[in-house]
Amino acid sequence: MNPSKKLAGLSNHPIFLILRVLLAGIMLYAAVPKFFDWEAAPRVLSFEPFSHSVHNYRLLPLEMVNLVAMTIPPVELLGALTLLTGLWLRAGSLMLALLQGVFLFGVAQAFYRGLDISCGCFVGVDSKVGWIPLIRDSIFFAGFVLIFLTTFKVDRVQDSQSESPPQETNDQPSPAE
């Protein structure tokens, strides 16, 4: 049996609810601090510090760095809310899996190129790109994919297994004898 069919309909199973809450908490912990400049007094809404982290990867033209830095935290926040509430869970988990895939690519290429930079994943945590962020991000990616696979309804999976042609019905009354 296909593994995705085995997982179908399990999104509200207690183990997957715990996984959703855990990953949502991690995404909130990653997203919210990126909205602020923590060195400013008082703290102000600013994506500038996170823009520096994005720029350090040397993947984007300078013109796109701020746009990407202003887009990632709201996407992480929205994804976390979908995991917590269960609303648009399939779309949210897919969005987070794709975003995590981009993070994995960024960390992997920086590690391969020997860049000595902080991964920028969590504000205040000076985690350099390397094996630990790669493994951590791979685990998060697997979690998001797993949640995505559980969002499919069991009846849809069963319907696709037992697709039979519709039976013809005779809508005309039978002749009286």
N, C-alpha and C positions, 0 to 999 in steps of 0.2 A: 504494500500500500504506500502511496505517496506520502512523505512526511508532512507536507502541508495539509493533507486531508486528515491526518491523525490529530493535528493541532486545531483544526477548524472548530469554532464555537467555544473555545476554552478561555476567551478573553476575560470572563468573569470568575474563573476558577481562583480560589484563594491564593495559590502560588503566583499566578499571573497578576493578580491585584497587588500583591506585595512587590513584584517586579516593577509594575507600573509606578507605584508610589515611590519606590527607591530611585528609579531612573528619573522620575519627575523632580524629586528632591535634588538630585545631582544637577539636573539641568537648571533648576532655579538657582542653585548655589553658583553655577557657572554664569548664568545670564545676568542676574540682578546687579552684581557689582560692576559689570561692564558698562552700565549706564552712567556711572558717576566718576568724577575725578576725586579720588580718595585723598590726594595730597593737598587739595584746595581746602581752605578754611573760610567759610563753611563749605561743606561738600556741595558740589554743583553738578547738575546734569551735564555730562560731557563725555563724548566718545573718544576724545583725544588720546588718553593713555592706551586704550585698546587699539586705536589706529596705529600706534607705534608697534604694537605686537604684530598686527597684520602686515605692516610694512617690512618688519624684520624677516619675514619669510621670503621676500624678494621674488614673489610670483606674479604680482599684479603691477600694471602701470601705476604711477603715482596718482594719476587722476581717479583711479578706481578704489584706492585704499580707503578713503573716508566713507564712500558709499557702502563698501563691504563691511566696514567696521560698524556702521550704523544699522546695517541689516541683520547681522548675525545675532545680536542679543535679543531683539524682538522675536525673531524666528525661534530661538531657544526657549524664550518665555512662552510663546504661543504653543509650542510643542509640549512643554511641561504641563500647561493647562489642559491640553487634550488628554494627556496621560492621566491626570488627576480626576478630571470630570467624566471621562469616557465619551464625551461629545466629539464627533469627527475623529474617533480613535484611529481608524484605518489611515486617514489622510495625515494625521499628526505623527503617527509612528513611522509612516513612510517618509515624511518630510525630515524627521529626526534621523532616520537611517541614512538618507541621502546626505544630510548635513554632516553626519558622523563620518561618512565615506570621504567627504571632502577634507575633513579634519585629518583623517588617517593619511590621505594622500599628502597633505601639507607637511605633517610631522615626518612622514617617511622620506619625502624628498629633501627636507632640511637635514635630517639625520644622515642620509646618503651623501649629501653635499658637504657634510662636516660643519654646518652652521652651528655656532655656539650661542644659541638663543633660548630664551624662555619660551615654552610652548604657548603661553598666553591663554591657556584653557581656563584657569581659575585665578582670579585677581588675588594677589597677596600670597600665592603659592608659587615659589620660584622653582618650577619644574622644568629642567632643560629638556630639549628634544632628545630622544633616545629610546631605549628599549622599554622603559617603564611607561611613558606616555603611549607608545605604540601598542603595548599589551592592553593597557587600560582602555584606550579608544577602541580596540578590537572587541573587547568584552562589551562595551557600551553598544557598539554596532550590532553585535550578535543579539543583545537584548532587544534593541529596537526592531530588528528583523523578526525575532521570535514573537514579539507583541503584534507586529503587522500580520504575521501568518495566523495568529489566533483570532483575528477579527472577522474572518470569513464565516458565514453562517453555515451550520451543519446541514440544513435543508438544501442549501445551494449545492453543496458538495454531493449530497446524496442524490439530488435531482440530476446532476451531471453524470452520475454513475449509472443511473437507471433511466436514461433517456429512451423512451419508447415512442413510436409514432402515435399520434392521437387516433383513437378508434373512431370509426365512422358511425354516426348515429342516423337512424332513419327517422326523420322528423315528420314524415307523412303518416297520417292515421292508417291503421291497417283496415283493409276492406271488411265490412261486416259479413258474416256468413249466414 
